[in-house]
């Protein structure tokens, strides 16, 4: 392949630095070089230097002068004053103000430290002189597909992109660089599209392929690889501030990996970007959404979420909504709307009211304002994988099968009971009823092992079964109990009660005695029954109460159940075997702590406040959630002995049910008992499986909705006017027929009419390949953002994206098949002088690999990489005690295969990110980041040289050299070189590297001890058939290979 | 294959450009010259070296600094001001009585005590004595060593903050904003002022005590500034900087050789590709090698004299302790690290305050005072600013159980105490006052932004002029706030 310039063009453009400085202002193909372009040249000056006091922010506008609208700029200020008079700089107040020598009148004021440069003054004057043309900010104008420009060498262009790039180069009198060679291209492409390097075999196959569409087919192959979805997901995860922890204080774990799987899968299935958008922003609001569509909304639950005990929930309700608005706006619109949180935006036309209208769209989530310390915070869904969904169905089928069996056996049961009753002397034991999962039972007949508390024991009298304990508001019965009543575990508490009066007081409790009151409490309040699970009074409480008052002076059976969801929504109250209507009074349980083991179960009183008046009997504690039918059995007052004495036909239905339950549980050896056991076992198996399924935090709407107010100065409790779900006036309105809610918002973004969505999306794709967006400020397309380097190319790509049905893979293919992308990346002296950051794209991209790609490349070339698509996060090597020294959490390192998964799956603790990746500039995941940094530091060098995984990779690659690389050291050098860099070494490189390898061999020849140490790094074991000294030398050599600038760079 | 020079006019011409000196060129310079070049991107840079030789911005400092460096002793968790500095004998009179509503003034309480039915005053049970020439009251029972240097410290009793919970409060103190994402104080200083040392970063962070409120990487993070400005975390033990040590079995001699080979390969690459980033890479690898020698030398305190340990206490021999970190802070400062920040955990005294305070002071008081004395005897205190303080104060009312010898206090943002010493501040003075309950500031309030503005002022920086454009806005550490606390300036 020729490296000669594809076309000859003699450049004699002056080669001085001023040219380089002026490059940002170079016109593109749209206009003549000497004209002043309002959007490119003038608005940035006005925005940067004037808008702060004369811009959109009404509250802080000086002299009632507004320079961000034509109405303001051309206003008649009275007294013959006009800010600007088109064509007449001498009559324009702003020109006089910026040019005057009078320090009093000069603008911007001296004390502002925002003086205009002579060039800026000149440009403003020229602009007024030329007629003061005014245009809307370019990014708010609709996208219009520009025509392809005429270029000097149409033959160079490969697709629509290239004419725009070449036209710009033509204007700058530059020529494109030659196409990169085949090996460079396949490495660049493979790294870009899959995040991994090509294997030597893949390189070989590509080099051998002489068909004209070999390159396109390579692109197609890579786009079809499941690795493509992983590579595309990474920047999306960084933008979505995805992490495995909540980000505050102890930074406890959460589970969002199913959402990560969704993203990978969406890319791999080439989900169109409009669908990708709608499902992530509002999948829950689609008609009859699938599990996957709801799962997708995890996007806006990936924000940090505070669980500190002392927080005020209202504050964090606002912070959550604000994060959603800011992230969504940055990711889809490239707008920094957050400025408008406290005051009207200083630069972009977004008022504070409009900001809170956006907040309103994302504010209506049923969440408590305090995160769960360990686990997912509401709202969340159980989100099985496809495999788990199949397995769950199997559990269900098994349960259904045994239930059906039992149903068929119903007649048999009736006759079996009759037989059982008639044939033997029955030993009826009330306590043996419903014994599965029964952990503790207290008959309260005066013979339970009681503990002295406060010296006032209850009185025992006639109860529902034998005796019951009676309390007078002061008395209490303390019992030894090992029940922990944790919010995240299933349990049931059942008892009989007969209140003699309905005064407020605690009926039963098990709590710590300090002010935190960890534990369980059952109380009477205003005649209603209340059920509390407390982790910290009053910041962490799950509590519900009956809507109706309970009965006075009457025995009634109470069952309280908890389903282990750590939420008040998982708590239930059953009276006399029936669910009763309850309401949530607290739902802020954020921790998983219970009462101390030594805490007593208190019957008749709590640790503080009033006690209970009345009788209590038969207290039962279960470690599972009783079903309604089961509680009905417990709530049947007739004693077994009494039922036994009734003729079967005269028994009530409830009596028969209790009788049958008892029989099926206790008819030892009877085949029907086994059947019952099978049903129970199937139910428990299904429950255990279900409880262990992954969950994902998702979006949901509250009903009724939470009214959103403007917050004065952005402070959560300073409420201004209430707002509705509306969109900023500067942008189009909701599409016709779209609902005015989150779903309508998502549809609005991808309606095709929105001026920002497609521009912002294609710009970030561009950024991914070229290391720099066509708009450099990928996060800011507002007035303060950078003017696009190629405005027409940006619009062409944006139009193309929409026209092609938001086809994401097609857009990637378009970019990587362009001649622009295929240029070599050499930096010639001329290009270095004229265009060091490669704005004009006269050469191909050259960029250090991302943190993730660096680690993945080491894993891949060494053969250590273990590829499974998706799944929970894994915990590879980390320096000792990193977490322990800073937080109160311990790092549980993975073992085996999980050490070698792709870096995308490495656990991300926000407050202490994986250190090697943090050093390599991975986004921190605290907030939305759309453009990755790339720095170059000695700490990075130390990481690549010494970090355990990199050393282990060097050894494994070294092992491959020895086992697969050939017999001679030269062959092994070539093998290693091709494996890491795709290309073959040049002669002088080969000489140098062979010499180096030889040197390491010699060094380790006499250092067996050192060699044995070096080859022990990591969990993978060195091949015992190899001489440790040879392997150590190969390790050192591969350590060099993995540290070469070319290895860590995408050429 | 090897025809790469055709597309490139060769590096000879390139090397005329001072920005693109080749390794051969700079290796010809003295060691210092090499360091200087490497420093252009100490801990990282892109493409072009920064304008100033040591990496700072042009025009910085804005005026002659009083302090060349800062040692910030962060006491994480919120030390109780009325038990240490803010002496309130009045509390004895109202002990166990409810705090009057007039004092609360309708202010927000934390979610932990907002549900309390009673807010009884808990007096401090500690001995206070007059100290130093000014006769300022201090808890000499817990801080006998600090009492000895009372005349060196400038006590601010009127600090207040906006945040009421640890994470937002400490993030606010470190970055000027409660929500994560902005650069830390040290990162701003590194960005503005650059480094003073060729072999060490401009900003070093250290932590001590495993327990109490957690710490976060963001506290010394670079936020939206280039990541090279983030604080480099130093720890005790064999690997004081992450990945500093060569793998076991690779000698330093062999490491040197591998680096030579990497450099030689990278030079060839540079000759071919002409990208200055490659040169920067070569320099960074050299710097990494030099850190491998300079850092262990720095963290090895075994050569310190016996009287050093008399000053800091014997704990200073043990890596990971507060005392050892104080001693390292001095050693880092001596070597020109501009901003050293220590984070000591364990001040979150919700319950059992007396015991907890005793433990905290036992592990910190001597070393803190020792650091001041040590700096002074070395003539470094004059141009080293030392800062001591936490993220907020604690409530005068009791939290949890109160007995004659035991009580607890909740978070309190309305007032708390900090102190400064050395570089450019008046020693022996007290600034600001609180009410009888140590609940509200009644005179000379000092906000976190004011403290930041003052810190920068002492370093010769106008806090309004150290800005960075991000997402269309010029950000600064002090946001749109901050007044230099003039009365405390020497």
Interface residues (C-beta under 8 A of the other chain):
Chain A: X3 X4 X5 X113 X177 X178 X247 X248 X249 X250 X251 X304 X306 X308 X309 X310 X311 X312 X313 X319 X330 X336 X339 X346 X347 X348 X370 X514 X515 X536 X537 X538 X539 X717 X777 X779 X780 X782 X783 X784 X785 X824 X825 X826 X827 X828 X829 X830 X832 X833 X836 X837 X846 X848 X879 X884 X885 X886 X887 X888 X889 X910 X911 X912 X913 X915 X916 X918 X919 X921 X924 X926 X927 X933 X934 X935 X936 X937 X938 X939 X940 X941 X942 X943 X945 X946 X947 X948 X951 X984 X986 X987 X988 X989 X992 X993 X996 X999 X1000 X1003 X1007 X1009 X1010 X1011 X1012 X1013 X1014 X1015 X1016 X1017 X1032 X1036 X1039 X1040 X1043 X1044 X1045 X1046 X1051
Chain B: X1 X2 X3 X4 X6 X7 X8 X9 X11 X13 X14 X17 X20 X38 X41 X42 X43 X44 X45 X46 X47 X48 X108 X110 X111 X112 X113 X114 X115 X116 X164 X165 X166 X167 X168 X179 X180 X181 X207 X210 X211 X213 X214 X215 X216 X217 X218 X221 X226 X227 X228 X232 X235 X239 X241 X242 X243 X244 X245 X246 X247 X248 X249 X250 X251 X253 X254 X255 X257 X258 X261 X262 X264 X265 X266 X268 X269 X270 X272 X273 X274 X275 X276 X277 X278 X280 X281 X282 X284 X285 X287 X288 X291 X292 X320 X399 X400 X401 X410 X411 X464 X465 X469 X471 X472 X473
